[in-house]
Amino acid sequence: MSPSKVFLKLKALSKSFNGRKIIDCLDLEVYAGEVFCILGPSGCGKTTLLRMIAGLELPDEGSIEIAGKIVVENSKTQIAPQDRKIGFVFQDLALWPHMTVAGNLEFVLAARGVKRRSKAACVSHMLNLVKLSGFEDQLPETLSGGEQQRLAIARTLIGSPSLVLLDEPLSSLDSQLRGQLRQEVLQWIKELGVTAVWITHDQNEALAVADRIAIMSKGRLILVGAPDEFRKGIRDDSGPPILLDVS
């Protein structure tokens, strides 16, 4: 990771729904190759923020810049979502239930215009990476929760995104499986050299995967720092440490 190279830049980003401000003049810089975690409770605006980066929602104000290019500015799209080279792991996974494991991956490659011969090799490589070799012909509903999670991540990564957005990607798993899988996901992201924004309400998860962490509250990022800083307990103006005794 090169801290001098900003890959994702959000400037004065705001978004309201039904008169309620969800994102409030938010600024953020994420470095190339970084895993950046946004930590906060449900309802603080984390998912809305990811959806705006992906182009699934438009901001009311502000701009989003990816790889040096403005993709949206003041509610006007400059670069279409499909042209942003973004992969999105949804909280509910959003797997295509009528497609096999291999079919879920092949569909992404077909949309990118990958030739049939190359598709087979790409699918084989990705399934091997996420430890799903041998599951090619199974439907998602026949997989365990952890296997479905692996498939959702494989489907995201096989599209060769330069930016991966992960919305509470492991929240549906039990604690033991969650701990195992988060290390594997982190390894895959690092091996592929992509930049990632990972949102979670679990401080241990954030500490385990992040190069940097931001605390989000009421649509704003109130603190940003490295995991070691948070382990020591960072204080804000309101009083006690936000993170304590998490090793």
C-alpha positions in Angstrom: 0.0 0.0 0.0 1.3 3.4 -0.9 -0.1 6.1 1.4 0.8 8.8 -1.1 -1.6 7.6 -3.7 -5.3 8.3 -3.2 -7.5 5.8 -5.1 -11.0 6.8 -3.8 -11.9 10.3 -2.8 -15.2 11.6 -1.4 -15.6 15.3 -1.0 -18.5 17.0 0.8 -20.8 14.1 0.1 -24.4 14.5 1.4 -27.6 12.4 1.0 -31.1 12.8 2.5 -34.1 10.5 2.3 -37.6 12.0 3.1 -36.0 15.1 4.7 -33.7 13.1 6.9 -30.0 13.6 6.3 -28.3 10.1 6.0 -24.8 11.3 4.8 -23.7 14.7 6.1 -21.0 16.6 4.2 -18.7 13.6 4.4 -15.0 13.6 3.3 -12.9 10.5 2.8 -9.7 9.4 1.1 -8.8 5.7 0.6 -5.3 4.8 -0.6 -4.6 2.4 -3.4 -4.3 -1.2 -2.2 -5.7 -0.3 1.2 -8.4 -2.2 3.2 -10.4 0.6 4.7 -13.0 -0.3 7.4 -15.9 1.9 8.3 -17.2 1.0 11.7 -20.5 2.1 13.1 -23.9 1.0 14.3 -26.9 0.2 12.1 -28.6 3.3 10.7 -25.5 5.5 10.7 -25.3 5.7 6.9 -22.7 3.0 6.1 -24.6 1.1 3.5 -25.9 4.3 1.8 -22.3 5.5 1.5 -21.3 2.3 -0.3 -24.3 2.4 -2.6 -23.3 5.9 -3.6 -19.8 4.9 -4.4 -21.1 2.0 -6.5 -23.6 4.2 -8.3 -26.7 2.6 -6.9 -27.7 5.9 -5.2 -26.9 9.4 -6.3 -25.6 12.0 -3.7 -27.6 15.2 -3.3 -24.3 17.1 -3.1 -20.6 16.5 -3.3 -18.3 14.4 -5.5 -16.8 10.9 -5.8 -13.5 10.3 -7.5 -12.1 6.9 -8.3 -8.6 6.3 -9.7 -8.3 10.0 -10.5 -11.6 10.4 -12.3 -14.8 12.1 -11.1 -17.6 9.5 -11.4 -20.3 11.7 -9.9 -20.6 15.3 -8.9 -23.6 17.1 -7.4 -26.1 14.4 -8.3 -24.9 14.2 -11.9 -23.3 10.9 -13.0 -20.1 11.4 -15.0 -19.1 7.7 -15.3 -21.8 5.0 -15.3 -21.8 2.4 -12.5 -20.9 -0.5 -14.8 -17.8 1.4 -16.0 -16.4 2.1 -12.5 -14.7 -1.4 -12.1 -16.3 -1.9 -8.8 -17.2 -5.2 -7.1 -19.9 -5.2 -4.4 -20.5 -7.9 -1.8 -24.0 -7.3 -0.5 -25.0 -8.1 3.0 -27.7 -10.5 1.8 -25.2 -11.9 -0.8 -27.7 -11.5 -3.7 -26.7 -14.8 -5.4 -28.6 -15.8 -8.4 -30.6 -18.8 -7.1 -31.4 -20.4 -10.5 -27.8 -20.5 -11.6 -25.2 -23.0 -10.5 -22.0 -22.1 -8.6 -20.2 -22.0 -11.9 -23.0 -20.2 -13.6 -22.9 -17.3 -11.1 -19.3 -16.7 -12.0 -19.7 -17.3 -15.7 -22.5 -14.7 -16.0 -20.1 -12.0 -14.6 -17.5 -13.0 -17.2 -20.0 -13.1 -20.0 -21.1 -9.6 -19.2 -17.4 -8.5 -19.5 -17.1 -10.2 -22.9 -14.7 -12.9 -21.8 -14.4 -15.8 -24.4 -15.7 -19.2 -23.5 -12.3 -20.9 -23.3 -11.0 -18.2 -21.0 -14.2 -18.3 -18.9 -13.6 -21.9 -17.9 -10.0 -21.2 -16.8 -11.1 -18.1 -14.8 -13.9 -20.0 -13.1 -11.6 -22.9 -12.2 -9.0 -20.6 -10.8 -11.4 -18.5 -8.7 -13.2 -21.6 -7.3 -9.9 -23.0 -6.3 -8.9 -19.7 -4.7 -12.1 -19.7 -2.5 -12.0 -23.4 -1.8 -15.2 -24.3 -3.8 -13.6 -26.6 -6.3 -16.0 -29.5 -6.9 -19.1 -27.4 -6.2 -19.4 -26.2 -9.8 -22.8 -27.8 -10.6 -24.5 -27.1 -7.3 -27.2 -24.4 -6.8 -26.6 -21.8 -4.1 -29.4 -23.1 -1.9 -27.5 -26.4 -1.4 -24.5 -24.6 0.0 -23.8 -23.9 3.7 -23.7 -20.3 4.9 -20.0 -20.2 4.7 -19.9 -21.6 1.2 -22.5 -19.1 0.0 -20.4 -16.4 1.4 -17.3 -17.7 -0.5 -19.4 -17.8 -3.7 -20.6 -14.2 -3.2 -17.0 -13.1 -2.8 -15.7 -15.1 -5.7 -18.4 -13.6 -7.9 -17.3 -10.2 -6.9 -13.6 -10.8 -7.4 -13.9 -12.7 -10.7 -14.9 -9.5 -12.4 -11.4 -8.1 -11.8 -12.6 -5.0 -10.0 -10.1 -2.3 -8.9 -12.3 -1.4 -6.0 -14.2 -3.9 -3.8 -17.1 -2.7 -1.5 -18.1 -5.1 1.3 -21.3 -4.5 3.1 -21.2 -6.5 6.4 -20.0 -9.4 4.4 -19.7 -11.9 7.3 -22.6 -10.8 9.6 -24.7 -13.9 9.0 -22.1 -16.3 10.1 -21.4 -17.7 13.6 -18.4 -16.2 15.4 -16.0 -19.1 14.8 -16.7 -19.3 11.0 -16.7 -15.5 10.8 -13.2 -15.3 12.3 -11.8 -17.9 9.9 -13.4 -16.5 6.8 -12.5 -12.9 7.4 -8.8 -13.9 7.3 -9.3 -15.7 4.1 -11.2 -12.8 2.5 -8.4 -10.5 3.6 -5.8 -12.8 2.0 -7.7 -12.9 -1.3 -8.0 -9.1 -1.4 -4.3 -8.7 -0.7 -3.3 -11.3 -3.3 -5.3 -9.7 -6.0 -4.0 -6.2 -5.0 -7.4 -4.5 -5.0 -8.5 -1.5 -2.9 -11.4 -2.3 -0.5 -13.9 -0.5 1.6 -15.3 -2.9 4.2 -18.2 -1.8 6.5 -19.0 -3.5 9.7 -20.5 -3.0 13.2 -18.1 -5.5 14.7 -15.0 -3.7 16.1 -13.0 -7.0 16.3 -13.6 -7.6 12.6 -12.5 -4.0 11.8 -9.3 -4.4 13.9 -8.5 -7.8 12.2 -8.8 -6.7 8.6 -8.2 -3.0 8.3 -5.2 -1.0 7.3 -7.2 2.0 8.6 -10.5 2.4 10.4 -13.1 5.2 10.5 -15.8 5.5 13.1 -19.1 6.6 11.5 -21.8 8.3 13.4 -24.9 10.1 12.1 -23.7 10.3 8.6 -20.2 11.5 9.4 -16.8 10.0 9.9 -15.7 11.2 13.3 -12.4 9.4 13.8 -9.9 7.8 11.4 -6.8 5.9 12.5 -4.7 2.7 12.3 -5.9 -0.3 14.2 -3.1 0.1 16.8 -4.4 3.5 17.6 -7.8 2.1 18.2 -6.5 -0.7 20.3 -5.1 1.8 22.7 -8.4 3.6 22.8 -9.0 6.8 20.9 -11.0 9.5 22.7 -13.2 12.0 21.1 -14.6 15.2 22.6 -17.5 13.5 24.2 -15.6 11.4 26.7 -14.5 7.8 27.0 -12.5 5.7 24.6 -14.6 4.3 21.7 -12.6 1.1 21.5 -11.1 -0.6 24.5 -9.6 -4.0 25.5 -9.8 -5.5 22.0 -6.7 -7.4 21.3 
